[in-house]
Structures are given as C-alpha cells and as structure tokens.
C-alpha cells in the first residue's frame, strides 16, 4: 500500500484512476492502492512537489497481529456484563 502526503499549505484534490478524487488537508496523508501510484495526473503532482508519494509497505515492520491482543468475551476486565436500561 502506498501513501500520499499533501506538502502544501492548502487543501487539495488528488486525482485517482476511475474518475475518483482524494481530498487531502494540509500536511495530511492517506493510503492509496499501488495501481493509483502509477496514474499520470498523480505523478505530475509529485513532480511539481505538491504531494509526496511513499511506499508504506517498506516502512512496516511485519509485527504480526498489529499489537492488539485477541480477547474473547469471557476474558473481559471485571467479568460482569451489564444488560438493560441504566
């Protein structure tokens, strides 16, 4: 998965394949599919320096389940389930 980052001080619309548009606030980033990273209008914005394109797959460290433990409902803290109006 690739990531696109807005490097300008204004909100912008990033063109994507299929007539879609990604709206990015100043300094914000969003993931895009690899197919979109090869889209010519998007590459023109990269060359102009308005957006930055990075490959988030190489930054990821392959940490398994994402750091969240999988708990079943019987292992809830406190062990009490509340029902009805309160």
N, C-alpha and C positions, 0 to 999 in steps of 0.2 A: 504494500500500500504506500502510495506517495503522499506527501504533504505539501500544500501550497500555503504560503505566508504573504500577507499584504505588507509591503515595505513602505507604503505611502502614509501620509497623514490624513487621508480622506477615505471614506468607504468606497469600495469598488465592486464592479460586477465582472466576474471572471467567466469567459465563455467556455462551455464544455460541449463535447460531442452530443449530437441529437437535439440541438437547439436549446439545451439547458443552460442555466446561468447559476453560478455560485456567488452569493453576496458575502463579502468579507469586510468586517470592520477594520479600522486602522490597527496594525500590529497583530491581528488575529490570524490563526491558521486553521486549516480544515483538511481532512483526508480526501484524496481522490483516487480513483482506480488507475492502474498503470496505463490503460488504453487512453485515458484523458490526458496523461502526461505527454503524449506524443501529438496532441492536437495543435495544429499550426497557429491559430489565434492565441492560444495559451502560451506557446513558445515565444511568440512575438512580445508578449508582456514580460516574459522572463528576460529576454534580450534587452528590453527597454529599462530593466531594473525596477519595475513597479511591483513585481512579485518574485518570490524565491520558491524554487521547487526543490524538495529534498526527498530522499528515499528513506522512509521511516523503518523499513524492514532491516536496514543495516544498523540502525541505532538500537533496535530492540535487542534485548539480551536473552531471549528464549527462556524466560523464567517460569515455565510450567503453566500452572493454572491462574496466573495473573496475581498471585499473592493473596487471594481470598480463600478462606477455608470453606469447605462444603459441610454445612451442619444440617442434620436432619431436624425435623420439628420437635423431636423428643429431647434434643440437646439444647433447648433454649435456656438462656440465663434465667434463673428464678424458677423455672419449671412450672409456672402457673399460666394457664390460658384463660383469658377473660372473654365472656360472652355477654350479649345483650346490651341494653342501654346503660349508660353511666352518667 
